[in-house]
Amino acid sequence: MNRRRFVSMLALSPLLPAAGARAQGTPAPAGAFKIGVLNPTTGQFAVFGEQVNTGIRLYFDGIGNAVDGTAIELVFADTAGDPQQALDQARRLVQEERVDLLMGTVNSAVVPPLADFAGQEQVPLVVTVGGARVVTGPDRNPFVFRTAMANGQQDRVLGWYTAERLGKQRAATFAWDFLVGEERVGGFAETFAAAGGEVVAQQKPPLGTTDYGPFISQVDPGSVDVLYAFFAGPGALAFVQQLREFGLTPDLQVVAADYFTAGVLDQMGEDAIGLIQAGAYTPALETAENQAFIEAYQAAGNEGLPGVYVEEGYTCALVIAEAIRAAGGGGKQALLDALAATQVTGPAGPLTFDERGQAVRTCYITRVEETDEGLAQVVLETVENVTQDWTP
Amino acid sequence: MRGRGELIVLLGAAILACAPLLFGVYWTNLLTQAIIFGGAALGLDILVGRTGMPSLGHGAFFGLAGYGVALGVTRWSWNPWLAAAFGILATIAIALAFAPLAVRARGLTFLTVMLAFGQVCWGLATRGGEFTGGENGLPGIRRPSLGLDFWDLDSPDGFYLFTLLVATILTLAIARLAASPVGLSLQGIRDNDRRMLALGYNVAARRVVAFVVAAAAGAVYGALSAFFNGFVGPGSLDWRLSAQLLLSVVIGGAGSLWGPFAAGGALHIVRTYLTGETQRWPMVLGALYVIAVLVLPGGIASIGGVLRRRWRRPRRQAALESAP
């Protein structure tokens, strides 16, 4: 091939695909609705991703993997919690597997690029956990919905509760130094201040820290009457232990978002007793939906009670299945309209979407107490219809 | 000889240019990324294979240019072309500033210095708060426009061919440099830098040249990657990306240029598929590396030579045995 032919080819090739037929990816079986599930099953968020996937499988298995005769086909992919890998896998799911809808994500960082991608490809994306506020903000694209609470959504309720109901005035906040921590502390501080409280110290340990000594020692216990914390997993575990070692607890009340004790409650043991959390779910709810959920969870061979991540996966699957039912095979726009009009009651209570695709849910304020069955989160207060910009 | 190398590059580019006709959107996108990672590995080969300076921080230049582009487009609302120029030139400037320091180190020390450099960049990006988007990175990067009706960079095919065009030009430039007296002197430095010094060559200056050329190539592909993804995150500055590029050079065959290009591209494709099927991608990468070192010390690029020797040896032996 000579150079001239190569150049003419290069100039022509963008034209040709439009004219000619192109190789397509694997087509979905006739009539099946394909859902691409993007959760981390490796990396530091793997344990949470697996739980979300458990919840998703649990729901779809429960309805026989079909909605009104339409088969549901799940295609799982691993994001490893990394935005770049999540994008690569989303591209594979949409462009090769030809999925009709994307769901998933655990960590916030993955959400904004995925939301952009969903907008470009015009594929509906229902976010399971990742709370990045921007995707349900004013510039939200119409293909994105989130069934979990946005970062700060439950923290807003917590801020109000801490000042109004607990009567606390001066708070020190501890949160990992990344955007999620910032958005959560921001939510807490806003309603806390509106109800007469004041955040007097903000400590920002680096993400993943497990030695909080240098940060705890900077807060004068005499100057505050409540501590707000946003950590998770081993970080949260180390934090409650070190608070006790530094003598701040049990005298000072600790309040936190619900992810704080997720998966580590039993390991925290006595250190967790009295801890107040705000969240979208606790297995202690005595509704029929929650009992059915717990029974299904245990019938599937799982030990103990389902945590919040299992519930998030389950509820997200429920919302999607109901939207498919309501759309009745009416195509993409019908599905988006059905999602926007969602009105379901899941294990955690009722769920609808606001005009920006963010779930409006019930927020439960719970306290960790010793019960006959070990440590449990007992509901202190139920706040209904909590929006992402909730105020009392 | 020089003409032949160029012809091979152009022939390869012509074959790759046909890809959108044969494959669907997905493979076109996958090949775009393969060219980006392959090209970055080829650029790194100038430093690692030709000059003998293994770097474990090359991803930093890839990521820095991406961040430059992202900041320009999303923070300062610049034209994407201007942002691209800024990202690439700023990265080259940083490389130029850092090079005199870095090239004082050799071998393992250089590797570690570059790892540290990459980690500093990664740390700045993740701790940059609002400005760099922290852990979340910077989404929402618009692609530039060529202003041509038949060539739309927002379409997968259009961007693929643009990437291919840039990669072809860059590869021709790097191949020409490698074959030039400067390129040959780089090999001399790799093989025996004291002797080159004794012969009167300015070894440090030539090392800087190799360092900056490799960084510039990394920057160009980093900018392309930012436009392709519409997103830049700290993952693009992660040492694991640097490791993948360095392994691409080793597995492809250090010094051969085309080997690292092929390996870099192939690794990305294999990775995308394997992460869908298994959670053991790092293990697979490690195994490939071990196999490459044990079986093919010269990398993919040496396969031809190895096979030829295998083929010749039995014949020669047969000839010896049949001799009286």
Contacts between the chains, C-beta under 8 A, distances in Angstrom:
chain1	res1	chain2	res2	distance
A	1	B	10	7.9
A	1	B	11	6.2
A	1	B	14	5.2
A	3	B	10	6.2
A	5	B	14	7.8
A	6	B	10	5.8
A	6	B	13	7.0
A	6	B	14	4.2
A	6	B	17	7.3
A	9	B	14	6.3
A	9	B	17	5.8
A	9	B	18	7.4
A	10	B	13	8.0
A	10	B	14	7.8
A	10	B	17	5.3
A	10	B	161	6.3
A	10	B	164	7.8
A	10	B	165	6.8
A	11	B	150	7.7
A	13	B	17	5.6
A	13	B	18	7.1
A	13	B	20	5.9
A	13	B	21	6.6
A	13	B	157	7.1
A	13	B	161	6.1
A	14	B	20	7.7
A	14	B	150	5.7
A	14	B	151	5.4
A	14	B	152	7.3
A	14	B	155	7.3
A	14	B	157	5.3
A	14	B	158	5.3
A	14	B	161	6.0
A	15	B	150	5.7
A	16	B	20	7.6
A	16	B	21	5.7
A	17	B	20	5.3
A	17	B	21	6.6
A	17	B	157	5.3
A	20	B	21	7.0
A	22	B	23	7.9
A	22	B	24	5.6
A	22	B	25	7.7
A	23	B	22	6.7
A	23	B	23	5.7
A	23	B	24	4.7
A	23	B	27	7.8
A	24	B	24	5.6
A	25	B	24	5.7
A	25	B	26	5.8
A	41	B	279	5.9
A	42	B	279	4.6
A	77	B	275	7.4
A	77	B	276	5.4
A	78	B	275	5.4
A	78	B	276	7.3
A	78	B	279	6.2
A	80	B	275	7.2
A	82	B	233	7.8
A	82	B	235	5.1
A	83	B	136	7.8
A	83	B	137	6.0
A	83	B	231	6.4
A	83	B	233	4.5
A	83	B	235	6.2
A	84	B	229	7.0
A	84	B	231	7.8
A	84	B	233	6.3
A	84	B	235	4.5
A	84	B	236	6.8
A	85	B	235	7.7
A	85	B	275	6.4
A	87	B	229	5.7
A	87	B	231	6.6
A	88	B	33	7.4
A	88	B	272	5.2
A	88	B	275	7.7
A	89	B	272	7.5
A	89	B	275	6.6
A	89	B	276	6.6
A	91	B	26	6.7
A	91	B	29	5.7
A	91	B	30	7.8
A	92	B	26	6.7
A	92	B	272	6.3
A	92	B	276	6.2
A	95	B	24	6.9
A	95	B	25	4.8
A	95	B	26	3.6
A	95	B	29	6.5
A	96	B	24	7.3
A	96	B	26	4.1
A	96	B	27	8.0
A	108	B	135	7.8
A	108	B	136	6.5
A	109	B	135	4.8
A	109	B	136	4.6
A	109	B	137	6.8
A	109	B	233	6.7
A	112	B	136	6.1
A	112	B	137	7.9
A	112	B	139	4.3
A	112	B	140	7.8
A	112	B	231	7.7
A	113	B	137	7.2
A	113	B	139	4.7
A	113	B	229	7.1
A	113	B	230	7.2
A	113	B	231	3.9
A	113	B	233	7.3
A	115	B	139	7.7
A	116	B	139	5.1
A	116	B	140	6.1
A	116	B	230	5.6
A	116	B	231	6.7
A	117	B	230	7.5
A	120	B	230	7.3
A	132	B	136	6.4
A	177	B	127	7.3
A	178	B	126	7.7
A	178	B	134	5.2
A	178	B	135	4.5
A	178	B	136	7.8
A	179	B	133	7.4
A	179	B	134	5.0
A	179	B	135	6.4
A	179	B	136	5.1
A	180	B	135	7.9
A	206	B	127	8.0
A	207	B	126	7.9
A	207	B	135	6.8
